[in-house]
Amino acid sequence: MERSNKKQQFLTVSEAYHKAAAFCNYQERSFRDLRIKFREYGLTEDETDELIMRLSEEKLVDEERFACAYARGRHNLKKWGRNKIRMGLKSKEISEYCIKKGLAEIDPDEYWKNLLQLLEKKNRTEKEKHPRLRRQKLLLYLFSRGYENDLANMALDELQNQKEE
């Protein structure tokens, strides 16, 4: 979704390259991010492709590196699950190969720990008293955060076993 209230700048290819290099140095970017930026700069598709290839050759932009950084950041900082991270990467038009590489960056033990922390936090604030409805609400919460069905159910079972002890 593009912002319509932004004024379009018209830059030369050289100016666009320097701005894009600074843009990529600030944080990892996807090719899609660059295409949007170059469209804002008023560049043609051919100029855009040429600049993206140049930035890629100079290792300023790398789809695999972006996917790994995105997956790590979304998991560690936002506590997203694999499904939500996968959808986020697909929305950035990242290849399936790079998505798999990015998701492989997530430590399974850390993933499970984050899932349990989220569940315990939500469980403390959930107002629903009926056990079945409460379980449903907790599951829906975990699904909305991108966690897999089987892991969410296992975590809920573990939480319930802790309560019974």
Secondary structure, 3 states (H helix, E strand, C coil): CCCCCCCCCCCCHHHHHHHHHHHHHHCCCCHHHHHHHHHHCCCCHHHHHHHHHHHHHCCCCCHHHHHHHHHHHHHHCCCCCHHHHHHHHHHCCCCHHHHHHHHHCCCHHHHHHHHHHHHHHHHHHCCCCCHHHHHHHHHHHHHHCCCCHHHHHHHHHHHHHHHHC
